[in-house]
Amino acid sequence: QVQLRESGGGLVQDGGSLRLSCAAFGRTFDSYAMGWFRQAPGKEREFVAGVTWSGRTTTYTDSMKGRFTISRDNAKKTVYLQMNMLKAEDTAVYYCAASSRSYYTGPLYSEYEYWGQGTQVTVSS
């Protein structure tokens, strides 16, 4: 089992950057694939990015390619989401999630067994 805790959210101006962190608590973090999702008010939760257990393979939603970067540090049991060129439409609560399928990097909620509580990102225009 793994517990997840996000941090790093906040208020940023249009065009700015933020780095989100997701700390994992549990003994087997490096066996999990990790993902980031987000949910804006009145909208469904959407997939942002995913990374395999080793960090070698990543996947992004098209609208975030080139702006967002997912990475992980297994020694620190942490996964990151670097977000650049932020836009007002990126405003959402961002969640990290863990999948026991070590090589899974896709968008299906059902493949991620563990979820954090989320961190708010607000981009002002």
N, CA, C and O atoms as CSV, one atom per row, in Angstrom:
chain,resi,resn,atom,element,x,y,z
A,1,GLN,N,N,0.845,-1.186,0.000
A,1,GLN,CA,C,0.000,0.000,0.000
A,1,GLN,C,C,0.877,1.230,0.000
A,1,GLN,O,O,1.983,1.208,0.540
A,2,VAL,N,N,0.396,2.297,-0.597
A,2,VAL,CA,C,1.149,3.541,-0.643
A,2,VAL,C,C,0.207,4.706,-0.397
A,2,VAL,O,O,-0.922,4.722,-0.888
A,3,GLN,N,N,0.678,5.673,0.363
A,3,GLN,CA,C,-0.062,6.910,0.582
A,3,GLN,C,C,0.637,8.030,-0.168
A,3,GLN,O,O,1.866,8.073,-0.234
A,4,LEU,N,N,-0.154,8.937,-0.734
A,4,LEU,CA,C,0.391,9.982,-1.588
A,4,LEU,C,C,0.002,11.352,-1.061
A,4,LEU,O,O,-1.120,11.557,-0.596
A,5,ARG,N,N,0.929,12.279,-1.137
A,5,ARG,CA,C,0.665,13.631,-0.671
A,5,ARG,C,C,1.252,14.632,-1.651
A,5,ARG,O,O,2.466,14.682,-1.851
A,6,GLU,N,N,0.376,15.436,-2.264
A,6,GLU,CA,C,0.814,16.446,-3.223
A,6,GLU,C,C,1.161,17.753,-2.525
A,6,GLU,O,O,0.650,18.063,-1.449
A,7,SER,N,N,2.036,18.501,-3.164
A,7,SER,CA,C,2.379,19.849,-2.698
A,7,SER,C,C,2.869,20.662,-3.882
A,7,SER,O,O,3.129,20.127,-4.960
A,8,GLY,N,N,2.992,21.973,-3.663
A,8,GLY,CA,C,3.551,22.836,-4.694
A,8,GLY,C,C,2.537,23.642,-5.473
A,8,GLY,O,O,2.911,24.465,-6.309
A,9,GLY,N,N,1.257,23.420,-5.214
A,9,GLY,CA,C,0.255,24.211,-5.908
A,9,GLY,C,C,0.241,25.647,-5.404
A,9,GLY,O,O,0.895,25.984,-4.417
A,10,GLY,N,N,-0.516,26.483,-6.100
A,10,GLY,CA,C,-0.611,27.870,-5.692
A,10,GLY,C,C,-1.163,28.735,-6.787
A,10,GLY,O,O,-1.729,28.245,-7.764
A,11,LEU,N,N,-0.992,30.045,-6.616
A,11,LEU,CA,C,-1.464,31.034,-7.582
A,11,LEU,C,C,-0.281,31.503,-8.419
A,11,LEU,O,O,0.770,31.858,-7.886
A,12,VAL,N,N,-0.464,31.500,-9.731
A,12,VAL,CA,C,0.602,31.926,-10.637
A,12,VAL,C,C,-0.023,32.706,-11.785
A,12,VAL,O,O,-1.180,32.483,-12.141
A,13,GLN,N,N,0.739,33.609,-12.353
A,13,GLN,CA,C,0.228,34.398,-13.470
A,13,GLN,C,C,0.316,33.616,-14.778
A,13,GLN,O,O,1.115,32.691,-14.921
A,14,ASP,N,N,-0.511,34.007,-15.703
A,14,ASP,CA,C,-0.492,33.421,-17.037
A,14,ASP,C,C,0.929,33.482,-17.608
A,14,ASP,O,O,1.574,34.530,-17.585
A,15,GLY,N,N,1.401,32.345,-18.118
A,15,GLY,CA,C,2.753,32.256,-18.661
A,15,GLY,C,C,3.792,31.823,-17.651
A,15,GLY,O,O,4.944,31.585,-18.012
A,16,GLY,N,N,3.407,31.719,-16.394
A,16,GLY,CA,C,4.334,31.338,-15.336
A,16,GLY,C,C,4.536,29.843,-15.229
A,16,GLY,O,O,4.029,29.070,-16.042
A,17,SER,N,N,5.297,29.441,-14.196
A,17,SER,CA,C,5.651,28.044,-13.983
A,17,SER,C,C,5.394,27.638,-12.545
A,17,SER,O,O,5.419,28.458,-11.628
A,18,LEU,N,N,5.148,26.359,-12.376
A,18,LEU,CA,C,5.044,25.743,-11.056
A,18,LEU,C,C,5.604,24.337,-11.148
A,18,LEU,O,O,5.563,23.710,-12.206
A,19,ARG,N,N,6.122,23.852,-10.044
A,19,ARG,CA,C,6.501,22.441,-9.971
A,19,ARG,C,C,5.729,21.793,-8.837
A,19,ARG,O,O,5.844,22.186,-7.676
A,20,LEU,N,N,4.951,20.806,-9.195
A,20,LEU,CA,C,4.221,20.027,-8.201
A,20,LEU,C,C,5.057,18.832,-7.780
A,20,LEU,O,O,5.809,18.266,-8.573
A,21,SER,N,N,4.912,18.462,-6.526
A,21,SER,CA,C,5.575,17.275,-6.002
A,21,SER,C,C,4.526,16.348,-5.410
A,21,SER,O,O,3.484,16.791,-4.928
A,22,CYS,N,N,4.813,15.079,-5.454
A,22,CYS,CA,C,3.937,14.081,-4.853
A,22,CYS,C,C,4.835,13.116,-4.080
A,22,CYS,O,O,5.570,12.321,-4.666
A,23,ALA,N,N,4.760,13.203,-2.781
A,23,ALA,CA,C,5.566,12.328,-1.923
A,23,ALA,C,C,4.789,11.061,-1.600
A,23,ALA,O,O,3.599,11.107,-1.287
A,24,ALA,N,N,5.472,9.941,-1.681
A,24,ALA,CA,C,4.845,8.651,-1.410
A,24,ALA,C,C,5.347,8.086,-0.095
A,24,ALA,O,O,6.524,8.205,0.245
A,25,PHE,N,N,4.435,7.471,0.635
A,25,PHE,CA,C,4.766,6.858,1.906
A,25,PHE,C,C,4.387,5.382,1.815
A,25,PHE,O,O,3.212,5.032,1.707
A,26,GLY,N,N,5.386,4.544,1.860
A,26,GLY,CA,C,5.180,3.116,1.690
A,26,GLY,C,C,6.501,2.510,1.269
A,26,GLY,O,O,7.429,3.227,0.896
A,27,ARG,N,N,6.587,1.211,1.326
A,27,ARG,CA,C,7.876,0.565,1.118
A,27,ARG,C,C,8.191,0.269,-0.337
A,27,ARG,O,O,9.346,0.018,-0.678
A,28,THR,N,N,7.183,0.292,-1.201
A,28,THR,CA,C,7.407,-0.210,-2.553
A,28,THR,C,C,7.115,0.836,-3.619
A,28,THR,O,O,6.583,0.507,-4.680
A,29,PHE,N,N,7.453,2.072,-3.354
A,29,PHE,CA,C,7.154,3.144,-4.309
A,29,PHE,C,C,7.724,2.834,-5.678
A,29,PHE,O,O,7.063,3.080,-6.687
A,30,ASP,N,N,8.948,2.294,-5.740
A,30,ASP,CA,C,9.586,2.136,-7.038
A,30,ASP,C,C,9.033,0.970,-7.843
A,30,ASP,O,O,9.546,0.676,-8.923
A,31,SER,N,N,8.014,0.308,-7.352
A,31,SER,CA,C,7.346,-0.706,-8.155
A,31,SER,C,C,6.081,-0.162,-8.821
A,31,SER,O,O,5.443,-0.865,-9.604
A,32,TYR,N,N,5.721,1.071,-8.517
A,32,TYR,CA,C,4.491,1.664,-9.033
A,32,TYR,C,C,4.765,2.603,-10.203
A,32,TYR,O,O,5.719,3.382,-10.192
A,33,ALA,N,N,3.915,2.508,-11.196
A,33,ALA,CA,C,3.835,3.584,-12.179
A,33,ALA,C,C,3.039,4.722,-11.542
A,33,ALA,O,O,2.191,4.498,-10.678
A,34,MET,N,N,3.327,5.938,-11.982
A,34,MET,CA,C,2.688,7.109,-11.383
A,34,MET,C,C,2.036,7.976,-12.451
A,34,MET,O,O,2.480,8.036,-13.598
A,35,GLY,N,N,0.973,8.640,-12.034
A,35,GLY,CA,C,0.300,9.534,-12.963
A,35,GLY,C,C,-0.133,10.814,-12.283
A,35,GLY,O,O,-0.291,10.880,-11.064
A,36,TRP,N,N,-0.317,11.824,-13.105
A,36,TRP,CA,C,-0.921,13.083,-12.659
A,36,TRP,C,C,-2.231,13.274,-13.413
A,36,TRP,O,O,-2.309,13.058,-14.623
A,37,PHE,N,N,-3.252,13.683,-12.676
A,37,PHE,CA,C,-4.555,14.025,-13.226
A,37,PHE,C,C,-4.925,15.415,-12.720
A,37,PHE,O,O,-4.305,15.938,-11.794
A,38,ARG,N,N,-5.939,16.000,-13.339
A,38,ARG,CA,C,-6.442,17.273,-12.842
A,38,ARG,C,C,-7.949,17.338,-13.020
A,38,ARG,O,O,-8.524,16.661,-13.873
A,39,GLN,N,N,-8.576,18.172,-12.194
A,39,GLN,CA,C,-10.021,18.363,-12.293
A,39,GLN,C,C,-10.342,19.827,-12.077
A,39,GLN,O,O,-10.072,20.391,-11.016
A,40,ALA,N,N,-10.917,20.426,-13.090
A,40,ALA,CA,C,-11.353,21.814,-13.018
A,40,ALA,C,C,-12.803,21.852,-12.550
A,40,ALA,O,O,-13.520,20.860,-12.684
A,41,PRO,N,N,-13.241,22.972,-12.007
A,41,PRO,CA,C,-14.629,23.080,-11.525
A,41,PRO,C,C,-15.624,22.768,-12.630
A,41,PRO,O,O,-15.543,23.312,-13.731
A,42,GLY,N,N,-16.556,21.891,-12.322
A,42,GLY,CA,C,-17.603,21.565,-13.275
A,42,GLY,C,C,-17.181,20.630,-14.391
A,42,GLY,O,O,-17.958,20.363,-15.308
A,43,LYS,N,N,-15.949,20.129,-14.321
A,43,LYS,CA,C,-15.447,19.246,-15.379
A,43,LYS,C,C,-15.031,17.901,-14.785
A,43,LYS,O,O,-14.826,17.764,-13.579
A,44,GLU,N,N,-14.915,16.921,-15.671
A,44,GLU,CA,C,-14.457,15.610,-15.234
A,44,GLU,C,C,-12.944,15.618,-15.009
A,44,GLU,O,O,-12.215,16.446,-15.554
A,45,ARG,N,N,-12.506,14.674,-14.193
A,45,ARG,CA,C,-11.074,14.540,-13.972
A,45,ARG,C,C,-10.414,14.087,-15.273
A,45,ARG,O,O,-10.901,13.175,-15.942
A,46,GLU,N,N,-9.296,14.735,-15.626
A,46,GLU,CA,C,-8.623,14.382,-16.867
A,46,GLU,C,C,-7.175,14.009,-16.611
A,46,GLU,O,O,-6.539,14.495,-15.676
A,47,PHE,N,N,-6.681,13.147,-17.454
A,47,PHE,CA,C,-5.306,12.681,-17.380
A,47,PHE,C,C,-4.359,13.782,-17.841
A,47,PHE,O,O,-4.625,14.483,-18.817
A,48,VAL,N,N,-3.246,13.921,-17.119
A,48,VAL,CA,C,-2.225,14.905,-17.485
A,48,VAL,C,C,-0.993,14.204,-18.031
A,48,VAL,O,O,-0.554,14.470,-19.150
A,49,ALA,N,N,-0.437,13.296,-17.219
A,49,ALA,CA,C,0.811,12.634,-17.615
A,49,ALA,C,C,1.006,11.373,-16.791
A,49,ALA,O,O,0.455,11.236,-15.699
A,50,GLY,N,N,1.803,10.446,-17.335
A,50,GLY,CA,C,2.122,9.219,-16.617
A,50,GLY,C,C,3.577,8.847,-16.809
A,50,GLY,O,O,4.197,9.234,-17.798
A,51,VAL,N,N,4.124,8.094,-15.863
A,51,VAL,CA,C,5.527,7.675,-15.933
A,51,VAL,C,C,5.639,6.259,-15.374
A,51,VAL,O,O,4.997,5.917,-14.381
A,52,THR,N,N,6.464,5.443,-16.029
A,52,THR,CA,C,6.687,4.076,-15.563
A,52,THR,C,C,7.504,4.048,-14.284
A,52,THR,O,O,8.021,5.073,-13.841
A,53,TRP,N,N,7.615,2.871,-13.699
A,53,TRP,CA,C,8.305,2.737,-12.416
A,53,TRP,C,C,9.741,3.242,-12.481
A,53,TRP,O,O,10.253,3.781,-11.500
A,54,SER,N,N,10.393,3.073,-13.626
A,54,SER,CA,C,11.799,3.449,-13.757
A,54,SER,C,C,11.981,4.906,-14.148
A,54,SER,O,O,13.072,5.459,-14.008
A,55,GLY,N,N,10.917,5.526,-14.638
A,55,GLY,CA,C,11.033,6.893,-15.135
A,55,GLY,C,C,11.438,6.985,-16.592
A,55,GLY,O,O,11.541,8.087,-17.129
A,56,ARG,N,N,11.669,5.866,-17.240
A,56,ARG,CA,C,12.183,5.891,-18.612
A,56,ARG,C,C,11.121,6.189,-19.660
A,56,ARG,O,O,11.428,6.703,-20.735
A,57,THR,N,N,9.883,5.867,-19.348
A,57,THR,CA,C,8.807,6.084,-20.328
A,57,THR,C,C,7.761,7.002,-19.735
A,57,THR,O,O,7.311,6.812,-18.605
A,58,THR,N,N,7.378,8.009,-20.520
A,58,THR,CA,C,6.365,8.957,-20.081
A,58,THR,C,C,5.306,9.124,-21.152
A,58,THR,O,O,5.555,8.878,-22.332
A,59,THR,N,N,4.129,9.543,-20.735
A,59,THR,CA,C,3.014,9.803,-21.632
A,59,THR,C,C,2.344,11.094,-21.201
A,59,THR,O,O,2.239,11.384,-20.009
A,60,TYR,N,N,1.888,11.877,-22.188
A,60,TYR,CA,C,1.232,13.149,-21.901
A,60,TYR,C,C,-0.044,13.285,-22.726
A,60,TYR,O,O,-0.150,12.762,-23.835
A,61,THR,N,N,-0.995,13.991,-22.161
A,61,THR,CA,C,-2.126,14.444,-22.962
A,61,THR,C,C,-1.594,15.475,-23.954
A,61,THR,O,O,-0.730,16.286,-23.621
A,62,ASP,N,N,-2.114,15.434,-25.159
A,62,ASP,CA,C,-1.566,16.272,-26.237
A,62,ASP,C,C,-1.468,17.747,-25.878
A,62,ASP,O,O,-0.480,18.401,-26.213
A,63,SER,N,N,-2.478,18.276,-25.203
A,63,SER,CA,C,-2.500,19.715,-24.920
A,63,SER,C,C,-1.409,20.133,-23.940
A,63,SER,O,O,-1.149,21.324,-23.770
A,64,MET,N,N,-0.770,19.156,-23.295
A,64,MET,CA,C,0.256,19.466,-22.304
A,64,MET,C,C,1.668,19.115,-22.771
A,64,MET,O,O,2.650,19.446,-22.107
A,65,LYS,N,N,1.758,18.453,-23.901
A,65,LYS,CA,C,3.084,18.124,-24.428
A,65,LYS,C,C,3.861,19.398,-24.709
A,65,LYS,O,O,3.328,20.355,-25.272
A,66,GLY,N,N,5.119,19.398,-24.313
A,66,GLY,CA,C,5.960,20.563,-24.527
A,66,GLY,C,C,5.863,21.615,-23.441
A,66,GLY,O,O,6.721,22.492,-23.347
A,67,ARG,N,N,4.825,21.537,-22.618
A,67,ARG,CA,C,4.687,22.490,-21.512
A,67,ARG,C,C,4.896,21.826,-20.165
A,67,ARG,O,O,5.461,22.431,-19.254
A,68,PHE,N,N,4.441,20.577,-20.029
A,68,PHE,CA,C,4.528,19.862,-18.754
A,68,PHE,C,C,5.542,18.729,-18.864
A,68,PHE,O,O,5.699,18.113,-19.919
A,69,THR,N,N,6.228,18.467,-17.751
A,69,THR,CA,C,7.184,17.361,-17.703
A,69,THR,C,C,6.985,16.579,-16.416
A,69,THR,O,O,7.025,17.140,-15.321
A,70,ILE,N,N,6.771,15.276,-16.560
A,70,ILE,CA,C,6.663,14.407,-15.399
A,70,ILE,C,C,8.002,13.717,-15.188
A,70,ILE,O,O,8.662,13.321,-16.149
A,71,SER,N,N,8.395,13.577,-13.943
A,71,SER,CA,C,9.639,12.881,-13.612
A,71,SER,C,C,9.489,12.286,-12.223
A,71,SER,O,O,8.535,12.579,-11.502
A,72,ARG,N,N,10.452,11.442,-11.863
A,72,ARG,CA,C,10.380,10.825,-10.547
A,72,ARG,C,C,11.784,10.605,-10.006
A,72,ARG,O,O,12.753,10.473,-10.753
A,73,ASP,N,N,11.858,10.572,-8.698
A,73,ASP,CA,C,13.099,10.249,-7.998
A,73,ASP,C,C,12.757,9.134,-7.022
A,73,ASP,O,O,12.192,9.387,-5.958
A,74,ASN,N,N,13.092,7.923,-7.376
A,74,ASN,CA,C,12.703,6.782,-6.543
A,74,ASN,C,C,13.426,6.784,-5.190
A,74,ASN,O,O,12.889,6.293,-4.197
A,75,ALA,N,N,14.616,7.324,-5.155
A,75,ALA,CA,C,15.329,7.399,-3.870
A,75,ALA,C,C,14.603,8.313,-2.897
A,75,ALA,O,O,14.627,8.085,-1.687
A,76,LYS,N,N,13.955,9.350,-3.424
A,76,LYS,CA,C,13.204,10.280,-2.580
A,76,LYS,C,C,11.723,9.932,-2.520
A,76,LYS,O,O,10.952,10.608,-1.838
A,77,LYS,N,N,11.320,8.875,-3.233
A,77,LYS,CA,C,9.912,8.456,-3.262
A,77,LYS,C,C,9.007,9.622,-3.656
A,77,LYS,O,O,7.978,9.869,-3.027
A,78,THR,N,N,9.404,10.317,-4.687
A,78,THR,CA,C,8.677,11.513,-5.094
A,78,THR,C,C,8.532,11.534,-6.606
A,78,THR,O,O,9.452,11.176,-7.340
A,79,VAL,N,N,7.361,11.960,-7.057
A,79,VAL,CA,C,7.130,12.213,-8.471
A,79,VAL,C,C,6.821,13.694,-8.626
A,79,VAL,O,O,6.195,14.309,-7.762
A,80,TYR,N,N,7.272,14.254,-9.744
A,80,TYR,CA,C,7.152,15.696,-9.973
A,80,TYR,C,C,6.356,15.976,-11.241
A,80,TYR,O,O,6.286,15.155,-12.155
A,81,LEU,N,N,5.762,17.158,-11.263
A,81,LEU,CA,C,5.161,17.656,-12.492
A,81,LEU,C,C,5.619,19.096,-12.653
A,81,LEU,O,O,5.156,19.992,-11.947
A,82,GLN,N,N,6.532,19.305,-13.588
A,82,GLN,CA,C,6.984,20.657,-13.913
A,82,GLN,C,C,6.034,21.232,-14.949
A,82,GLN,O,O,5.833,20.644,-16.012
A,83,MET,N,N,5.455,22.371,-14.641
A,83,MET,CA,C,4.464,22.988,-15.521
A,83,MET,C,C,4.968,24.359,-15.933
A,83,MET,O,O,5.184,25.233,-15.094
A,84,ASN,N,N,5.151,24.537,-17.220
A,84,ASN,CA,C,5.619,25.813,-17.771
A,84,ASN,C,C,4.562,26.395,-18.694
A,84,ASN,O,O,3.638,25.701,-19.118
A,85,MET,N,N,4.710,27.677,-18.998
A,85,MET,CA,C,3.780,28.370,-19.910
A,85,MET,C,C,2.335,28.111,-19.490
A,85,MET,O,O,1.495,27.744,-20.311
A,86,LEU,N,N,2.066,28.301,-18.237
A,86,LEU,CA,C,0.731,28.014,-17.722
A,86,LEU,C,C,-0.301,28.976,-18.291
A,86,LEU,O,O,-0.023,30.143,-18.569
A,87,LYS,N,N,-1.503,28.435,-18.451
A,87,LYS,CA,C,-2.614,29.205,-19.001
A,87,LYS,C,C,-3.769,29.170,-18.006
A,87,LYS,O,O,-3.804,28.331,-17.105
A,88,ALA,N,N,-4.699,30.079,-18.179
A,88,ALA,CA,C,-5.858,30.118,-17.277
A,88,ALA,C,C,-6.604,28.781,-17.284
A,88,ALA,O,O,-7.128,28.353,-16.256
A,89,GLU,N,N,-6.649,28.127,-18.443
A,89,GLU,CA,C,-7.379,26.842,-18.530
A,89,GLU,C,C,-6.673,25.693,-17.833
A,89,GLU,O,O,-7.221,24.594,-17.743
A,90,ASP,N,N,-5.458,25.931,-17.335
A,90,ASP,CA,C,-4.770,24.920,-16.530
A,90,ASP,C,C,-5.216,24.968,-15.069
A,90,ASP,O,O,-4.812,24.122,-14.271
A,91,THR,N,N,-6.036,25.939,-14.720
A,91,THR,CA,C,-6.544,26.036,-13.352
A,91,THR,C,C,-7.357,24.796,-13.008
A,91,THR,O,O,-8.303,24.444,-13.712
A,92,ALA,N,N,-6.976,24.137,-11.912
A,92,ALA,CA,C,-7.617,22.883,-11.526
A,92,ALA,C,C,-7.006,22.401,-10.221
A,92,ALA,O,O,-6.009,22.940,-9.740
A,93,VAL,N,N,-7.625,21.380,-9.665
A,93,VAL,CA,C,-6.984,20.623,-8.592
A,93,VAL,C,C,-6.200,19.499,-9.262
A,93,VAL,O,O,-6.739,18.764,-10.089
A,94,TYR,N,N,-4.936,19.373,-8.902
A,94,TYR,CA,C,-4.068,18.372,-9.492
A,94,TYR,C,C,-3.860,17.228,-8.502
A,94,TYR,O,O,-3.573,17.446,-7.325
A,95,TYR,N,N,-4.013,16.001,-9.012
A,95,TYR,CA,C,-3.904,14.808,-8.201
A,95,TYR,C,C,-2.787,13.913,-8.735
A,95,TYR,O,O,-2.602,13.798,-9.947
A,96,CYS,N,N,-2.052,13.289,-7.835
A,96,CYS,CA,C,-1.164,12.222,-8.272
A,96,CYS,C,C,-1.802,10.886,-7.917
A,96,CYS,O,O,-2.631,10.792,-7.012
A,97,ALA,N,N,-1.395,9.859,-8.649
A,97,ALA,CA,C,-1.978,8.533,-8.489
A,97,ALA,C,C,-0.925,7.479,-8.761
A,97,ALA,O,O,0.024,7.707,-9.511
A,98,ALA,N,N,-1.105,6.321,-8.140
A,98,ALA,CA,C,-0.149,5.222,-8.272
A,98,ALA,C,C,-0.835,3.987,-8.820
A,98,ALA,O,O,-1.941,3.635,-8.412
A,99,SER,N,N,-0.154,3.333,-9.757
A,99,SER,CA,C,-0.657,2.104,-10.354
A,99,SER,C,C,0.319,0.969,-10.077
A,99,SER,O,O,1.528,1.121,-10.247
A,100,SER,N,N,-0.217,-0.172,-9.649
A,100,SER,CA,C,0.639,-1.334,-9.415
A,100,SER,C,C,1.102,-1.968,-10.721
A,100,SER,O,O,1.980,-2.831,-10.712
A,101,ARG,N,N,0.527,-1.555,-11.828
A,101,ARG,CA,C,1.034,-1.975,-13.141
A,101,ARG,C,C,2.243,-1.101,-13.454
A,101,ARG,O,O,2.099,0.032,-13.915
A,102,SER,N,N,3.396,-1.618,-13.208
A,102,SER,CA,C,4.625,-0.826,-13.186
A,102,SER,C,C,4.927,-0.092,-14.497
A,102,SER,O,O,5.611,0.932,-14.504
A,103,TYR,N,N,4.406,-0.632,-15.606
A,103,TYR,CA,C,4.704,-0.029,-16.907
A,103,TYR,C,C,3.525,0.760,-17.480
A,103,TYR,O,O,3.570,1.202,-18.628
A,104,TYR,N,N,2.471,0.936,-16.678
A,104,TYR,CA,C,1.296,1.637,-17.187
A,104,TYR,C,C,1.488,3.135,-17.112
A,104,TYR,O,O,1.893,3.656,-16.072
A,105,THR,N,N,1.204,3.840,-18.202
A,105,THR,CA,C,1.303,5.303,-18.213
A,105,THR,C,C,0.073,5.933,-18.839
A,105,THR,O,O,0.115,7.082,-19.277
A,106,GLY,N,N,-1.018,5.189,-18.884
A,106,GLY,CA,C,-2.183,5.657,-19.600
A,106,GLY,C,C,-3.182,6.397,-18.748
A,106,GLY,O,O,-2.949,6.637,-17.563
A,107,PRO,N,N,-4.318,6.765,-19.365
A,107,PRO,CA,C,-5.276,7.680,-18.747
A,107,PRO,C,C,-6.440,7.043,-17.982
A,107,PRO,O,O,-7.317,7.765,-17.506
A,108,LEU,N,N,-6.475,5.723,-17.852
A,108,LEU,CA,C,-7.640,5.104,-17.226
A,108,LEU,C,C,-7.594,5.203,-15.707
A,108,LEU,O,O,-6.655,4.732,-15.065
A,109,TYR,N,N,-8.643,5.834,-15.139
A,109,TYR,CA,C,-8.690,5.993,-13.673
A,109,TYR,C,C,-8.589,4.636,-12.974
A,109,TYR,O,O,-7.924,4.495,-11.947
A,110,SER,N,N,-9.259,3.655,-13.552
A,110,SER,CA,C,-9.383,2.355,-12.892
A,110,SER,C,C,-8.043,1.636,-12.736
A,110,SER,O,O,-7.932,0.697,-11.948
A,111,GLU,N,N,-7.021,2.074,-13.484
A,111,GLU,CA,C,-5.718,1.425,-13.394
A,111,GLU,C,C,-4.869,1.968,-12.254
A,111,GLU,O,O,-3.795,1.437,-11.974
A,112,TYR,N,N,-5.338,3.015,-11.599
A,112,TYR,CA,C,-4.592,3.638,-10.506
A,112,TYR,C,C,-5.314,3.345,-9.194
A,112,TYR,O,O,-6.452,3.766,-8.984
A,113,GLU,N,N,-4.634,2.622,-8.327
A,113,GLU,CA,C,-5.281,2.182,-7.086
A,113,GLU,C,C,-5.225,3.217,-5.976
A,113,GLU,O,O,-6.101,3.245,-5.112
A,114,TYR,N,N,-4.219,4.055,-5.988
A,114,TYR,CA,C,-4.010,4.994,-4.887
A,114,TYR,C,C,-3.975,6.414,-5.405
A,114,TYR,O,O,-3.419,6.696,-6.467
A,115,TRP,N,N,-4.585,7.309,-4.629
A,115,TRP,CA,C,-4.715,8.708,-5.025
A,115,TRP,C,C,-4.356,9.626,-3.869
A,115,TRP,O,O,-4.596,9.307,-2.705
A,116,GLY,N,N,-3.776,10.774,-4.209
A,116,GLY,CA,C,-3.560,11.806,-3.210
A,116,GLY,C,C,-4.797,12.657,-3.029
A,116,GLY,O,O,-5.819,12.432,-3.678
A,117,GLN,N,N,-4.701,13.637,-2.145
A,117,GLN,CA,C,-5.835,14.516,-1.830
A,117,GLN,C,C,-5.936,15.690,-2.802
A,117,GLN,O,O,-6.973,16.351,-2.868
A,118,GLY,N,N,-4.891,15.946,-3.538
A,118,GLY,CA,C,-4.929,17.007,-4.533
A,118,GLY,C,C,-4.315,18.305,-4.037
A,118,GLY,O,O,-4.266,18.570,-2.836
A,119,THR,N,N,-3.848,19.109,-4.985
A,119,THR,CA,C,-3.309,20.431,-4.693
A,119,THR,C,C,-3.862,21.409,-5.724
A,119,THR,O,O,-3.901,21.109,-6.917
A,120,GLN,N,N,-4.287,22.573,-5.259
A,120,GLN,CA,C,-4.941,23.548,-6.135
A,120,GLN,C,C,-3.897,24.351,-6.912
A,120,GLN,O,O,-2.930,24.860,-6.345
A,121,VAL,N,N,-4.117,24.450,-8.213
A,121,VAL,CA,C,-3.322,25.328,-9.069
A,121,VAL,C,C,-4.270,26.347,-9.687
A,121,VAL,O,O,-5.262,25.983,-10.319
A,122,THR,N,N,-3.959,27.618,-9.499
A,122,THR,CA,C,-4.785,28.683,-10.054
A,122,THR,C,C,-3.901,29.585,-10.905
A,122,THR,O,O,-2.896,30.117,-10.434
A,123,VAL,N,N,-4.291,29.748,-12.165
A,123,VAL,CA,C,-3.544,30.589,-13.094
A,123,VAL,C,C,-4.387,31.819,-13.396
A,123,VAL,O,O,-5.500,31.715,-13.912
A,124,SER,N,N,-3.847,32.974,-13.069
A,124,SER,CA,C,-4.587,34.213,-13.291
A,124,SER,C,C,-4.208,34.807,-14.638
A,124,SER,O,O,-3.038,34.825,-15.021
A,125,SER,N,N,-5.211,35.289,-15.343
A,125,SER,CA,C,-4.961,35.861,-16.678
A,125,SER,C,C,-4.837,37.375,-16.605
A,125,SER,O,O,-4.627,38.028,-17.627
